[in-house]
Amino acid sequence: MRYAIAALFALMLAACGQAAPPEDAGAGSTGVGEVAAPSFTLEPEALIGLWGFDRTCGLYDLVFEADDRVQYFDYSDQSGVVSYAGTWATSDNNRVVLTVNLLDSEGEPTAAVSTFHLDVQSAVTDDLIADFGPAGGAAQTITALRCPEEDRD
């Protein structure tokens, strides 16, 4: 008798597990099961250093300095690198604003000023995950790697 009750109980549990899910219970359809990204506050000093978008550190794309100076090297033009230098500042919602001058072939600033936005997506460690692009233009998602400091003397 005890075995019969246990078997009946096991069958009832198995039947409960066979219930079909509701039609709209697909992944993400109701937001159930989605995990919100943890909120964070950007620590400006975490940005200081050399950052490589391609994660090899063969070339640096962004160089943040402690005195609010920044350099940006744009390698997207096949004819050569386009270099910028200027200042950076943090803004609301983990945004970093770069205000830079285009550099001429001698490395001297020109009168051409550009603004770029870096919208940081998570706390900065040795990875910088952000959307980066010109103010008012299309941004690209980057996952930059912090590169080792160089001896520039």
C-alpha positions as CSV (number, residue, x, y, z in Angstrom):
1,M,0.0,0.0,0.0
2,R,2.8,2.4,0.9
3,Y,4.4,1.7,-2.5
4,A,1.1,2.4,-4.3
5,I,0.7,5.8,-2.6
6,A,4.4,6.7,-3.4
7,A,3.9,5.7,-7.0
8,L,0.7,7.7,-7.3
9,F,2.4,10.7,-5.7
10,A,5.3,10.4,-8.2
11,L,2.9,10.2,-11.2
12,M,1.1,13.4,-10.0
13,L,4.4,15.2,-9.7
14,A,5.5,14.1,-13.2
15,A,2.1,15.2,-14.6
16,C,2.6,18.7,-13.1
17,G,6.0,19.0,-14.8
18,Q,4.4,18.2,-18.2
19,A,2.1,21.3,-18.3
20,A,2.6,23.3,-21.4
21,P,3.9,26.8,-21.0
22,P,1.7,29.7,-22.0
23,E,1.9,30.7,-25.6
24,D,3.6,34.0,-24.9
25,A,6.2,32.7,-22.4
26,G,9.1,32.7,-24.9
27,A,12.4,34.1,-23.7
28,G,12.2,37.8,-23.3
29,S,8.6,38.1,-24.4
30,T,7.3,39.5,-21.1
31,G,10.6,40.6,-19.6
32,V,10.5,37.8,-17.1
33,G,13.9,36.4,-16.6
34,E,15.8,39.4,-18.0
35,V,18.5,40.6,-15.7
36,A,19.0,44.4,-15.4
37,A,22.6,45.6,-15.7
38,P,23.9,46.7,-12.3
39,S,24.0,50.4,-11.9
40,F,27.4,52.0,-11.3
41,T,29.0,55.4,-11.0
42,L,31.9,56.1,-13.3
43,E,35.1,56.7,-11.4
44,P,37.0,59.2,-13.7
45,E,40.4,58.0,-12.4
46,A,39.7,54.5,-13.7
47,L,39.9,55.9,-17.3
48,I,43.5,57.2,-16.9
49,G,45.8,55.1,-19.2
50,L,46.2,53.7,-22.7
51,W,43.3,52.0,-24.3
52,G,43.3,49.7,-27.4
53,F,40.0,49.1,-29.2
54,D,41.4,46.0,-31.0
55,R,42.6,44.6,-27.6
56,T,46.1,43.8,-28.9
57,C,47.7,47.0,-27.6
58,G,49.7,47.3,-30.8
59,L,48.1,50.7,-31.3
60,Y,46.4,52.9,-28.8
61,D,43.0,54.5,-29.7
62,L,42.5,56.6,-26.5
63,V,45.0,58.0,-24.1
64,F,43.5,59.5,-20.9
65,E,45.8,61.6,-18.7
66,A,45.3,62.6,-15.1
67,D,45.4,66.3,-16.0
68,D,42.2,66.0,-18.1
69,R,44.2,65.8,-21.3
70,V,43.2,63.2,-23.9
71,Q,44.5,61.9,-27.3
72,Y,42.3,60.0,-29.8
73,F,43.8,58.1,-32.7
74,D,41.3,57.2,-35.4
75,Y,42.5,54.3,-37.6
76,S,39.3,54.0,-39.7
77,D,40.7,55.9,-42.7
78,Q,42.8,53.5,-44.8
79,S,45.1,56.4,-46.0
80,G,46.4,57.0,-42.5
81,V,45.7,57.7,-38.9
82,V,43.7,60.8,-37.9
83,S,45.0,62.2,-34.6
84,Y,43.2,64.4,-32.1
85,A,44.3,66.0,-28.8
86,G,42.4,68.0,-26.3
87,T,40.6,67.6,-23.0
88,W,38.0,65.2,-21.4
89,A,35.4,65.6,-18.7
90,T,32.8,63.4,-17.2
91,S,29.1,64.2,-17.5
92,D,25.8,62.8,-16.4
93,N,24.8,59.2,-17.0
94,N,28.4,57.9,-17.1
95,R,29.2,59.9,-20.2
96,V,32.7,61.2,-21.0
97,V,33.0,64.2,-23.3
98,L,36.1,64.6,-25.4
99,T,36.7,68.1,-26.8
100,V,39.6,67.8,-29.2
101,N,41.5,69.5,-32.0
102,L,42.5,67.8,-35.1
103,L,46.3,67.5,-35.3
104,D,48.2,68.3,-38.5
105,S,51.0,66.1,-40.0
106,E,53.5,67.7,-37.6
107,G,51.3,66.9,-34.5
108,E,50.3,70.5,-34.0
109,P,46.6,71.4,-33.2
110,T,44.6,72.9,-36.0
111,A,41.5,75.1,-35.6
112,A,39.2,72.1,-36.4
113,V,37.5,71.2,-33.1
114,S,35.5,68.0,-32.6
115,T,33.5,66.6,-29.8
116,F,33.2,62.9,-29.1
117,H,31.0,61.1,-26.6
118,L,32.0,57.9,-24.7
119,D,29.0,56.4,-22.9
120,V,30.5,53.9,-20.5
121,Q,28.3,50.9,-20.0
122,S,29.9,49.2,-16.9
123,A,32.4,49.9,-14.3
124,V,35.9,50.4,-15.8
125,T,38.5,47.8,-14.9
126,D,41.0,46.6,-17.4
127,D,38.1,46.6,-19.9
128,L,36.4,49.7,-21.1
129,I,32.9,48.8,-22.5
130,A,31.2,51.8,-24.0
131,D,29.5,53.4,-27.0
132,F,31.9,55.8,-28.7
133,G,31.4,58.3,-31.5
134,P,31.2,61.9,-32.6
135,A,28.6,64.1,-30.9
136,G,25.4,63.9,-32.9
137,G,26.7,61.1,-35.0
138,A,26.6,57.3,-35.0
139,A,28.3,55.6,-32.1
140,Q,30.1,52.2,-32.2
141,T,30.2,49.8,-29.3
142,I,33.8,49.3,-28.1
143,T,35.4,46.8,-25.7
144,A,38.8,48.4,-25.2
145,L,41.6,46.8,-23.3
146,R,43.8,48.8,-20.9
147,C,47.3,48.6,-22.2
148,P,50.5,48.6,-20.2
149,E,52.2,52.0,-19.7
150,E,55.2,52.8,-21.8
151,D,58.4,54.5,-20.8
152,R,58.2,57.5,-23.1
153,D,61.6,59.1,-22.1
